[in-house]
């Protein structure tokens, strides 16, 4: 089962992601409300998540900065950006994100990307 860590400062969106992703059969390990919180929680995970769903515009530390730090810890983790800030799309992909969803997006698109990543992860293992 693919495990997911949700990083978004919008708690209602976190709940929606959790509901949809759990229903689709994925396990949500935890959530974080900003990049600083995400890095701290990621460091404490005994078993690291397979995938991180990351927003960009968040207080304290943004998604790009958090992604860079997390990839320094584990460059194998898959990160999907989900952000309304499309100006950072190319930069996010070039720095290591495996996908970028422009908010608002359809949940079916998120599920399709996660399923594609899940297939790739199984092949790599």
Secondary structure as UniProt FT lines:
FT   STRAND          3..7
FT   HELIX           11..23
FT   TURN            24..25
FT   STRAND          27..32
FT   HELIX           35..44
FT   STRAND          51..54
FT   HELIX           63..73
FT   TURN            75..76
FT   STRAND          78..83
FT   HELIX           86..88
FT   HELIX           89..95
FT   STRAND          99..102
FT   HELIX           107..124
//
